[in-house]
Amino acid sequence: MDLLQRFGQYLDRPGFPWKKLIIGFQIFQYAFEGFLSLRQYKILQQPKPPKTLEGEIKQETFDKSQAYGRAKAQFGFVSGLYSQLQNFATIYYDVLPKLWDLTGIWLYRYSPKGFTGEITHTLIFFFTYNLITTTINLPVSYYSTFVLEAKFGFNKSTVTLWVTDLFKGQALGIALGAPLLSAFLAIIQKTGNSFFYYLFLFGIAVQLFAITIYPIAILPLFNKLSPLEEGALKTGVEGLAKRLEFPLNNLFVIDGSKRSAHSNAYFYGLPWKKHIVIYDTLIEKSETEEVVAVLSHELGHWSLSHTTKLFGIAQIHMFYIFALFSAFINNRSLYRSFGFHKQFPIIIGFILFSEALAPMDTVVKLLMNILSRKFEFEADEFAVRLGYSTELAKSLIKLQIQNLSTMDADWMYASYHFSHPILPERLGALGWSSREKKADPRTADDDKSSVATGREL
């Protein structure tokens, strides 16, 4: 703790150019990511699929996938610039201190006595700021959903549903965010310089609470979960779970088609009580054995302790963030660089600290993507050992076609952005050959240009 305090004192230097450094990194990051996107854009202009996929993907489907990739890239260039301009304007025009002062005036004029402290002020500031940024970004969200995604057949939502989800999200953010943010601030106020230990324990408790409450109280607000009907699929999944000693408690189908043609499957729950959720679109587009193969990959993550390892890494990362924040929380030079000369709110300190930490978080993101891709290969290998090599390969190809996912990628772009290996790499690791497809008449109708979005397996 003394080391952290000394480090904090070392960083708190009058006149230190925090604002210039943070703006400089933001510009560098935007330029670097733009450079990577340009490299990837060249890949998206290629006229032929990778050799591994030549026998699997029709030219028409590949062309549509490339067009979709280019459209997303072009949208990414524009939306990224829009976001960058927002960040720059927020910093350059001292939006944060001005909004803090304005919400302080509201608090003084309209709040009853007893509700004028920093916690109440922070809640008003935070939700006002969130409302402003959400409103500013509505055009981007609308275009993404109702223009870009609709153009390629992805969007199944309506404007009414989109608006309803927006209001539900805001209401949920207030209902859950207010007590959590209040507790976050209260812990820091009451526990002194050792607050990061208590914040760490609080963070773990919140995660466990979220795991428990999300499927019960939050998910039903947006989607409907129904028990999987009796049949070959349910028998196959239950047999797989029993074979792996997976503590399966419930097996659900989710109405993902309500909003889009997403194809996905996942599991959640506490270590001793797990639930599997399968998207209705995955069931509709896949053979029974292919769905079971997808789940063999997902349960491979569980069996190989990938989820436990990632959870552990997340806790280490959280502790590191809170501990380092304790060295910044009293950094007056950081506050003053951004226009806070008389008041030094905790939430502002955390926001500015997060901006200062961005370079390190970029490195963490890169390392986590490398680890994630390694885990994906291992989960694929696990499915192969269970005897699902062919079925998993076929399912991956179908999902690639349905999702119009990127067929190839620039190595630098993929290393920085992708948490999953691209399809040619996975098929190569699975030992898949197009001869297998030609020998199996069941795959004759698989190459359909039905579309979906969502996380790749």
Secondary structure, DSSP 8 states (H G I E B T S, - for coil): -HHHHHHHHHH--TT--HHHHHHHHHHHHHHHHHHHHHHHHHHTT-SS--GGGTTTS-HHHHHHHHHHHHHHHHHHHHHHHHHHHHHHHHHHTTHHHHHHHHHHHHHHHHS-TT--SHHHHHHHHHHHHHHHHHHHTHHHHHHIIIIIHHHTT-B---HHHHHHHHHHHHHHHHHHHHHHHHHHHHHHHHHGGGHHHHHHHHHHHHHHHHHHHIIIIIGGGT--EEE--SSHHHHHHHHHHHHHT--EEEEEEE-GGGTB----EEEEEETTEEEEEEEHHHHHHS-HHHHHHHHHHHHHHHHTTHHHHHHHHHHHHHHHHHHHHHHHTT-HHHHHHTT-SS---HHHHHHHHHHHHHHHHHHHHHHHHHHHHHHHHHHHHHHHHTT-HHHHHHHHHHHHHHHT--S---HHHHHHH-SS--HHHHHHHHT--HHHHHH-GGGTT--------S---
